[in-house]
Structures are given as structure tokens and as C-alpha cells.
Amino acid sequence: MGVFEVKGGRELKGEITPQGAKNEALQVLNAVLLTPEKVTISNIPNIRDVNKLIDLLKSLGVKIEQLNDDTYTFQADEIDIEYLTTPEFKEKGGGLRGSIMIVGPLLARFGKGYIPKPGGDKIGRRRLDTHFEGLQKLGANFEYDSNTNFYKTEAAKLKGTYMLLDEASVTGTANIVMAASMAKGKTTIYNAACEPYLQQLCNMLVNMGAKISGIGSNLLTIEGVKELHGTEHRCLPDMIEIGSFIGMAAMTNSEITIKDVHYDQLGMIPQVFSRLGITIVRRDDDLIIPKQNHYEIDQFIDGSILTVSDAPWPGFTPDLLSIVLVVATQAKGSVLVHQKMFESRLFFVDKLIDMGAQIILCDPHRATVIGLDKQVPLRGISMTSPDIRAGVALLIAALSAEGTSHIHNIEQIDRGYQYIDKRLQALGARIKRID
């Protein structure tokens, strides 16, 4: 397993371009299964989770050609549907969370969609009920084998219907939308997720011939069509990387320009980091984070402690709460971080406490951070990355800390951030990958 050796306390400087969005890529790659025609997708990030999904699609029979570093063509005209019953599929399909979204497209086009219990971050319960309840409402039969953790859906023909989702699940909405796009009749999905990456998927499907209205809202209406066609699609930049780089600049007293951020798709991200006291300058579609020796956390109007919590879009994304937490350790003031969605995502704070941060873990969902105002720098330690986002939060902490840190299990970071060591080295970071 790999290790990052990080020598902290160094100011960074320069420009960095965010990679293509991981969470969007995991959705739109599955959509290629809806058509036998060629689909071209660009700005695909070269990261472990995405590469695993591409490999799974190839094993299913999708013809894949890589045109350049971030652009691929996909043609699903000879799918081997029997592959779903093989031991190899059970191993590959269980290796990543994004594999769950092959079910909807396969069910719509071939009448069956199977998946083993998918993997991913160990950040608490991540139930799949929304996916399968939605597919059942479209007319699919559902079967779950608790001994093998294997899920099966089958349907001779899907039929449109009204449904109210029990939670605004992004991947659940994506799965249901892809299935409904080829169902007979009209499907109405209320309490649908409306994140920019889900909007991107819907727009891609429309370009393929789907009839979807309400895109960008939590009420989607889909008129099923008999077939979908090929298209070209480009992924947005990764908003989680953008937020990570904002926090990294503040923590390391660095001046960094983040290029081509698609600002209008960032939602509350700039606003939340601004409330932590971080100066953010927008220039066209770039963000400039000037050098700051000091940043002060805002308070609510009545003087009470600021609370940052996650919520369905357009609320703040849960994937950036780990970054908010680590950035607050060197701010002036205090903040309560409330992670509502996952009950195990804050457990990495013990590493930050070992580095000298002042954090009170109130319960599995809440932590109070008392900022050190950069008066007492964090210190380098040896630590292990528990998941993608916590891993990058620890990396940011290590870049700001005095001394040398070693971060183990960096395969977790590689799942979501491409070439992160090389890109940070270009900014002046002293980071080295050790096998």
C-alpha cells in the first residue's frame, strides 16, 4: 500500500485546474448502456473509481476507445447480459459504489439488472432502498439474497408512474431516471435530487433523445421513448476538488488560482468558505485565493457560533465538510460542523487532534472546532486515510503542519483525486509517493 510523505509548512503558489467531476463521471458512464450507438465523453478524471467502472463496462461488452487523456468513446451494441451471473462480475461490481447505477440502464434496455452489494467509502450506512423501490414502482420485480448480498431486478416492460422518493438520493435518482427514460408512458419523480451532476446526466439523456422536463428542480417528468441514440458529452469540473483547493490555499498561507471552475455550478461552496473568513476573488471563470496570514470565522446575526451542515442541493455538499473541519482548525473563532448524512465521516478527527488541533467530537454527527488562529501550527505525524474526503483533509493538514507527515492508505485518495501528488508538486508542495 502506498504512503504520502509530506513535509509541511511551505507556502504554495501558482495555478491549478480541477479534474473532471468524479460523481458526474460515475453517472454518465453508466448511461452509455442505454444505446447501441457510439457515445463520446470528455473530461473524464483518471482516478481509481472511474477506471474501475470503465473496466466493468468493458467486461460487459462495451467497446471502449480512449481518444486522449480524458476522452473516450463507448459503444454498447454487443452487451453480454449473461456476464451479470458470473463470479467475476460479482467481484468487479462489488468493488465500487458507482456500479449500482448500471442497474437502471440494463433493466430499461435488456429487462434485467443485477448487482452485488457495492463497495465505496466506509462512512456509515448507505442504504439502497431508494434505488430499488423506485425501480419496483416502474414495474420491476426485485429480489435480494441476504446470504450473497446480491440484488436482482427484472421486468418484461417498465411502465411510467408517479413516485415520491423517500430521500433525495443522487445515485438513486440517476438510476430511476435512466430506467424511466425508456419506460412506457410518463414518470413523475418528486423529491428528486437536483445536483449539477444529476442535471448533467439529464441533459445528456435529452441529447440522446430522452424527454425530460423539470431539470434542475426536485420534480422531474419523463416521457419514455422506445430508443436512445449516441451523443457527445463533457463532464463539469469537480466541485469537491475546487473546495479542497480553496481550503488548502487558506491553510498554507498560499496564493493559488483555480482555473475554469464553472462558477455558476458551485452553489453554496464559495459562500461557506467565505463565512470561514477565506477571501475568494472571482475573475471570469477562475477563482483567486490570495495569501492570508489570518482568517476569522463568521458568526450568526445573534452572535451564536456558526454551524456548517450538509443538505440536499442547493444545500452544502457533505463531501466538503471534512475540508471545512480541517480548515477551521487554523481559523480565528469556532464552528460547529454537523454531518447529517453519514454517521462515521467525522471519526478522522482523532488524527487532527494528534496533530494539535482543538476539536470536540460531540457525537458521530457533530464536531466543534476551536480555531488556533495560526498561532500554534499543527505538527506532522503518521496517520492513515480512512476515506477519500478525510484523506484529502488530512493531506491539507499535513501541508500546513510543521515537520514531516506520513499518510498511509493513499489508495483511498487516489480513488477521487488524479495525480494529486504531481499537481501539488507543481505548486511547490513537498510531497512524495512511497510504495
C-alpha positions as CSV (number, residue, x, y, z in Angstrom):
1,M,0.0,0.0,0.0
2,G,1.2,3.5,-0.8
3,V,2.2,6.3,1.5
4,F,2.5,10.0,1.0
5,E,5.5,11.7,2.7
6,V,4.6,15.3,3.2
7,K,7.0,18.0,4.5
8,G,4.7,20.8,5.6
9,G,4.9,24.4,6.4
10,R,5.6,25.6,2.9
11,E,3.7,28.3,1.0
12,L,2.4,27.2,-2.4
13,K,1.9,29.4,-5.4
14,G,0.5,29.0,-8.9
15,E,-2.4,27.9,-11.0
16,I,-4.3,24.6,-10.8
17,T,-7.1,23.2,-13.0
18,P,-9.7,20.9,-11.3
19,Q,-10.2,17.5,-12.8
20,G,-13.4,16.3,-14.3
21,A,-16.1,15.6,-11.8
22,K,-15.9,12.1,-10.2
23,N,-19.5,12.0,-9.2
24,E,-20.7,13.1,-12.6
25,A,-18.5,10.6,-14.5
26,L,-19.8,7.7,-12.4
27,Q,-23.4,8.6,-13.6
28,V,-22.9,9.4,-17.3
29,L,-20.6,6.4,-17.9
30,N,-23.5,4.1,-17.0
31,A,-25.8,6.0,-19.4
32,V,-23.8,4.6,-22.4
33,L,-25.6,1.3,-21.7
34,L,-28.9,2.8,-22.8
35,T,-28.0,2.9,-26.5
36,P,-26.2,0.7,-29.1
37,E,-24.8,3.8,-30.7
38,K,-21.5,5.5,-30.0
39,V,-21.2,7.9,-27.1
40,T,-18.2,10.2,-26.6
41,I,-17.5,11.6,-23.2
42,S,-14.7,14.0,-22.4
43,N,-13.1,15.5,-19.2
44,I,-13.2,12.0,-17.5
45,P,-10.9,12.0,-14.5
46,N,-8.2,9.4,-14.4
47,I,-9.0,8.1,-10.9
48,R,-9.4,4.6,-9.4
49,D,-13.2,4.5,-9.0
50,V,-13.8,5.8,-12.6
51,N,-11.2,3.4,-14.1
52,K,-12.8,0.5,-12.2
53,L,-16.2,1.4,-13.7
54,I,-14.7,1.7,-17.2
55,D,-13.2,-1.8,-16.8
56,L,-16.6,-3.1,-15.6
57,L,-18.3,-1.7,-18.7
58,K,-15.6,-3.3,-20.9
59,S,-16.2,-6.7,-19.3
60,L,-19.9,-6.3,-20.0
61,G,-19.1,-6.0,-23.7
62,V,-19.0,-2.2,-24.2
63,K,-16.5,-1.3,-26.9
64,I,-14.2,1.4,-25.5
65,E,-11.6,3.6,-27.2
66,Q,-9.5,6.1,-25.5
67,L,-9.0,9.2,-27.8
68,N,-6.8,11.2,-25.4
69,D,-6.0,11.6,-21.7
70,D,-9.6,12.4,-20.7
71,T,-11.8,11.5,-23.7
72,Y,-13.3,8.1,-24.5
73,T,-15.8,6.6,-26.9
74,F,-18.2,3.9,-25.8
75,Q,-20.4,1.6,-27.9
76,A,-22.7,-0.8,-26.1
77,D,-24.0,-2.7,-29.2
78,E,-22.9,-6.2,-28.1
79,I,-23.7,-6.4,-24.3
80,D,-23.1,-9.8,-22.7
81,I,-26.1,-9.8,-20.3
82,E,-25.1,-13.3,-19.0
83,Y,-21.9,-11.7,-17.6
84,L,-24.1,-10.5,-14.7
85,T,-24.3,-14.0,-13.4
86,T,-20.5,-14.7,-13.3
87,P,-18.3,-14.7,-10.3
88,E,-16.0,-12.1,-12.0
89,F,-18.9,-9.7,-12.2
90,K,-19.7,-10.2,-8.5
91,E,-16.1,-9.3,-7.7
92,K,-15.8,-6.3,-10.0
93,G,-19.3,-5.0,-9.4
94,G,-18.8,-5.1,-5.6
95,G,-15.6,-3.1,-5.9
96,L,-17.0,0.4,-6.2
97,R,-20.1,2.4,-5.2
98,G,-20.8,3.7,-8.7
99,S,-21.6,0.2,-10.0
100,I,-25.1,0.4,-8.6
101,M,-26.0,2.7,-11.5
102,I,-25.7,0.0,-14.1
103,V,-28.9,-1.5,-12.8
104,G,-31.3,1.1,-14.2
105,P,-29.9,1.2,-17.8
106,L,-29.6,-2.6,-18.0
107,L,-33.2,-3.0,-16.7
108,A,-34.6,-0.5,-19.2
109,R,-32.8,-1.9,-22.2
110,F,-32.4,-5.6,-21.5
111,G,-35.1,-6.4,-18.9
112,K,-32.7,-7.3,-16.1
113,G,-30.2,-5.6,-13.9
114,Y,-28.1,-7.3,-11.3
115,I,-25.5,-6.0,-8.9
116,P,-23.6,-7.3,-5.8
117,K,-23.6,-5.1,-2.7
118,P,-21.4,-2.2,-3.9
119,G,-18.3,-1.0,-2.2
120,G,-17.1,2.5,-1.6
121,D,-16.2,4.6,1.5
122,K,-16.8,3.2,5.0
123,I,-18.6,6.2,6.2
124,G,-21.7,4.7,7.8
125,R,-24.9,3.3,6.5
126,R,-25.5,3.9,2.8
127,R,-28.8,2.1,2.1
128,L,-30.0,1.3,-1.4
129,D,-33.8,1.2,-0.8
130,T,-34.5,4.4,-2.8
131,H,-32.9,2.8,-5.9
132,F,-34.9,-0.5,-5.8
133,E,-38.2,1.0,-4.5
134,G,-38.2,3.4,-7.5
135,L,-37.5,0.6,-10.0
136,Q,-40.2,-1.5,-8.4
137,K,-42.7,1.3,-8.9
138,L,-41.7,1.3,-12.6
139,G,-42.8,-2.4,-12.7
140,A,-39.6,-4.3,-11.9
141,N,-39.6,-7.4,-9.8
142,F,-37.0,-7.2,-7.0
143,E,-35.1,-10.0,-5.3
144,Y,-32.3,-9.7,-2.6
145,D,-30.2,-12.7,-1.5
146,S,-29.0,-11.8,2.0
147,N,-26.6,-14.7,2.0
148,T,-24.7,-13.5,-1.0
149,N,-25.6,-9.8,-0.8
150,F,-26.8,-9.9,-4.4
151,Y,-29.6,-7.7,-5.8
152,K,-31.7,-8.6,-8.9
153,T,-34.3,-6.6,-10.8
154,E,-36.2,-8.0,-13.8
155,A,-39.1,-6.6,-15.9
156,A,-40.6,-7.6,-19.2
157,K,-41.5,-3.9,-19.7
158,L,-41.2,-0.9,-17.5
159,K,-44.2,1.4,-17.1
160,G,-44.2,5.1,-16.1
161,T,-45.8,6.1,-12.8
162,Y,-45.8,8.7,-10.1
163,M,-43.3,8.3,-7.2
164,L,-42.2,10.3,-4.2
165,L,-38.7,9.4,-3.2
166,D,-38.1,8.7,0.4
167,E,-34.8,10.6,0.2
168,A,-33.3,12.9,-2.4
169,S,-30.6,10.3,-3.3
170,V,-28.4,11.4,-6.2
171,T,-27.4,8.0,-7.4
172,G,-31.0,6.7,-6.7
173,T,-32.5,9.5,-8.8
174,A,-29.9,8.8,-11.5
175,N,-30.8,5.1,-11.6
176,I,-34.5,5.8,-11.8
177,V,-34.2,8.5,-14.4
178,M,-32.2,6.2,-16.7
179,A,-34.7,3.4,-16.3
180,A,-37.7,5.7,-16.8
181,S,-36.2,7.3,-19.9
182,M,-37.2,4.1,-21.8
183,A,-40.3,3.1,-19.8
184,K,-43.7,3.2,-21.4
185,G,-45.6,6.3,-20.6
186,K,-45.0,9.2,-18.2
187,T,-42.9,9.0,-15.0
188,T,-43.1,11.8,-12.4
189,I,-40.3,11.8,-9.7
190,Y,-40.9,14.1,-6.7
191,N,-38.2,14.8,-4.2
192,A,-35.7,14.0,-6.9
193,A,-32.1,15.1,-6.4
194,C,-31.2,18.2,-8.4
195,E,-27.4,18.4,-8.1
196,P,-25.5,19.9,-11.1
197,Y,-24.1,16.4,-11.9
198,L,-27.7,15.0,-12.0
199,Q,-28.6,17.9,-14.2
200,Q,-25.7,17.0,-16.5
201,L,-26.9,13.4,-16.7
202,C,-30.5,14.6,-17.6
203,N,-29.1,16.9,-20.3
204,M,-27.0,14.1,-21.7
205,L,-30.1,11.9,-21.9
206,V,-32.1,14.7,-23.6
207,N,-29.3,14.9,-26.2
208,M,-29.7,11.2,-26.7
209,G,-33.4,11.6,-27.4
210,A,-35.0,11.3,-23.9
211,K,-37.9,13.6,-23.0
212,I,-37.2,15.1,-19.5
213,S,-38.6,18.2,-18.0
214,G,-38.1,19.9,-14.7
215,I,-34.3,19.5,-14.9
216,G,-32.7,21.4,-12.0
217,S,-35.7,21.1,-9.8
218,N,-36.8,18.3,-7.4
219,L,-39.8,17.4,-9.7
220,L,-38.8,15.6,-12.8
221,T,-41.2,14.5,-15.5
222,I,-40.0,11.8,-18.0
223,E,-41.9,10.7,-21.1
224,G,-40.5,7.3,-22.0
225,V,-39.1,6.7,-25.5
226,K,-38.5,3.5,-27.4
227,E,-34.8,4.1,-28.1
228,L,-32.0,6.4,-27.3
229,H,-29.1,7.5,-29.6
230,G,-25.4,8.4,-29.4
231,T,-24.2,11.8,-28.3
232,E,-21.2,13.7,-27.1
233,H,-20.9,14.9,-23.5
234,R,-18.3,16.8,-21.4
235,C,-18.1,16.5,-17.6
236,L,-18.1,19.5,-15.4
237,P,-15.0,20.3,-13.2
238,D,-15.1,18.6,-9.9
239,M,-16.6,21.0,-7.3
240,I,-15.1,18.9,-4.4
241,E,-11.6,19.5,-5.8
242,I,-12.4,23.2,-6.1
243,G,-13.5,23.3,-2.5
244,S,-10.4,21.3,-1.4
245,F,-8.1,23.7,-3.2
246,I,-9.8,26.8,-1.6
247,G,-9.2,25.2,1.8
248,M,-5.6,24.2,1.0
249,A,-4.7,27.7,0.0
250,A,-6.0,29.2,3.2
251,M,-4.4,26.6,5.4
252,T,-0.9,27.0,3.8
253,N,-0.9,30.9,3.5
254,S,-0.8,30.4,-0.2
255,E,-1.9,32.4,-3.3
256,I,-3.5,30.0,-5.7
257,T,-5.6,30.5,-8.8
258,I,-8.1,27.8,-9.5
259,K,-8.9,27.7,-13.3
260,D,-12.1,27.1,-15.2
261,V,-14.4,26.4,-12.2
262,H,-17.8,26.8,-13.8
263,Y,-18.7,29.2,-11.0
264,D,-22.5,29.1,-11.6
265,Q,-22.5,25.4,-10.8
266,L,-20.7,25.7,-7.4
267,G,-23.8,26.5,-5.4
268,M,-23.0,27.5,-1.8
269,I,-19.4,26.4,-1.8
270,P,-17.8,29.9,-2.2
271,Q,-20.3,31.3,0.3
272,V,-19.5,28.7,3.0
273,F,-15.7,29.1,2.7
274,S,-16.2,32.9,2.8
275,R,-18.0,32.5,6.1
276,L,-14.9,30.8,7.4
277,G,-13.1,34.0,6.7
278,I,-11.4,33.0,3.4
279,T,-11.1,35.6,0.8
280,I,-12.2,34.4,-2.7
281,V,-11.8,36.6,-5.7
282,R,-13.7,35.7,-8.9
283,R,-12.1,36.6,-12.2
284,D,-14.2,35.5,-15.2
285,D,-14.4,31.8,-14.5
286,D,-11.4,31.5,-12.3
287,L,-11.1,31.8,-8.5
288,I,-8.1,33.5,-7.0
289,I,-7.4,32.7,-3.3
290,P,-4.9,35.4,-2.1
291,K,-2.4,34.7,0.6
292,Q,-3.9,35.1,4.0
293,N,-2.0,35.0,7.2
294,H,-5.2,35.2,9.2
295,Y,-8.9,34.3,8.6
296,E,-11.7,34.7,11.0
297,I,-14.9,32.6,11.2
298,D,-18.2,34.5,10.9
299,Q,-20.9,34.3,13.5
300,F,-24.7,34.3,13.1
301,I,-26.5,37.6,13.4
302,D,-27.4,36.9,17.1
303,G,-23.7,36.3,17.9
304,S,-24.1,32.5,18.2
305,I,-21.5,30.1,16.9
306,L,-21.5,29.4,13.2
307,T,-22.9,26.0,12.2
308,V,-21.9,24.4,8.8
309,S,-24.1,21.4,7.9
310,D,-24.8,19.4,4.8
311,A,-28.1,19.3,2.9
312,P,-29.5,18.2,-0.4
313,W,-28.7,20.5,-3.3
314,P,-28.7,23.5,-3.3
315,G,-27.5,23.0,0.2
316,F,-23.9,22.4,1.1
317,T,-22.4,19.1,-0.2
318,P,-21.5,16.6,2.5
319,D,-18.3,15.8,0.6
320,L,-16.7,19.1,1.7
321,L,-17.5,19.0,5.4
322,S,-14.2,17.2,6.1
323,I,-12.4,20.1,4.3
324,V,-14.4,22.7,6.3
325,L,-13.4,21.0,9.5
326,V,-9.7,20.9,8.9
327,V,-9.6,24.5,7.6
328,A,-11.4,25.7,10.7
329,T,-8.6,24.3,12.9
330,Q,-6.3,27.3,11.9
331,A,-9.0,30.0,11.7
332,K,-9.8,32.5,14.4
333,G,-13.1,31.6,16.1
334,S,-15.2,28.4,16.5
335,V,-17.5,26.5,14.3
336,L,-19.9,23.5,14.7
337,V,-19.6,21.0,11.9
338,H,-22.8,18.9,11.5
339,Q,-22.5,15.9,9.2
340,K,-26.2,14.9,8.9
341,M,-25.9,12.3,6.2
342,F,-23.2,9.9,7.3
343,E,-22.5,8.9,10.9
344,S,-18.9,7.7,10.5
345,R,-17.4,10.6,8.5
346,L,-16.1,12.6,11.4
347,F,-14.2,9.9,13.0
348,F,-10.9,11.0,11.4
349,V,-10.7,14.0,13.8
350,D,-8.6,11.9,16.2
351,K,-5.7,12.3,13.7
352,L,-6.2,16.1,13.7
353,I,-6.3,16.2,17.5
354,D,-3.0,14.2,17.5
355,M,-1.6,17.0,15.2
356,G,-2.5,19.6,17.8
357,A,-6.0,20.7,16.6
358,Q,-8.6,21.6,19.2
359,I,-11.7,19.7,18.3
360,I,-14.5,18.3,20.4
361,L,-16.3,15.3,18.8
362,C,-19.8,15.8,20.2
363,D,-21.3,12.6,18.7
364,P,-20.9,10.7,15.4
365,H,-22.6,13.6,13.5
366,R,-21.2,16.7,15.1
367,A,-17.8,18.2,16.0
368,T,-16.9,21.6,17.4
369,V,-13.7,23.2,16.2
370,I,-11.9,25.8,18.2
371,G,-9.6,27.6,15.8
372,L,-5.9,28.2,16.7
373,D,-5.7,31.4,14.5
374,K,-2.4,30.1,13.1
375,Q,-0.8,30.9,16.5
376,V,0.0,27.2,17.1
377,P,0.8,25.3,13.9
378,L,-0.2,21.7,13.5
379,R,2.6,19.2,13.8
380,G,3.4,16.4,11.4
381,I,2.5,12.8,12.4
382,S,2.0,9.4,10.9
383,M,-1.7,8.7,10.0
384,T,-4.0,6.6,7.9
385,S,-6.6,7.8,5.4
386,P,-10.0,6.3,6.2
387,D,-11.9,7.5,3.1
388,I,-11.5,9.8,0.1
389,R,-12.5,13.1,1.6
390,A,-11.0,12.6,5.0
391,G,-7.8,11.6,3.2
392,V,-7.6,14.9,1.4
393,A,-8.4,16.8,4.6
394,L,-5.5,15.1,6.3
395,L,-3.3,15.9,3.3
396,I,-4.2,19.5,3.6
397,A,-3.5,19.4,7.3
398,A,-0.1,17.8,6.6
399,L,0.8,20.5,4.0
400,S,0.2,23.2,6.6
401,A,1.9,21.4,9.5
402,E,5.4,21.8,10.9
403,G,7.6,18.8,10.3
404,T,7.0,15.6,8.2
405,S,3.8,13.6,8.0
406,H,3.2,10.2,6.6
407,I,-0.3,9.4,5.2
408,H,-0.9,5.7,4.7
409,N,-3.7,4.0,2.7
410,I,-3.4,6.7,0.0
411,E,-5.3,4.4,-2.4
412,Q,-8.4,6.0,-0.8
413,I,-7.2,9.4,-2.0
414,D,-6.4,8.0,-5.5
415,R,-10.0,6.9,-5.8
416,G,-11.1,10.5,-6.1
417,Y,-8.1,12.8,-7.0
418,Q,-6.0,12.3,-10.1
419,Y,-2.2,12.8,-9.9
420,I,-2.7,14.8,-6.7
421,D,1.0,14.5,-5.7
422,K,2.3,15.7,-9.1
423,R,-0.2,18.5,-9.3
424,L,0.6,19.7,-5.8
425,Q,4.4,19.5,-6.5
426,A,3.8,21.9,-9.4
427,L,2.6,24.4,-6.8
428,G,5.7,23.9,-4.7
429,A,4.4,21.3,-2.3
430,R,7.0,18.9,-0.8
431,I,5.1,15.6,-1.2
432,K,6.5,12.3,-2.2
433,R,4.7,9.0,-3.0
434,I,6.4,6.0,-1.4
435,D,5.4,2.4,-2.2
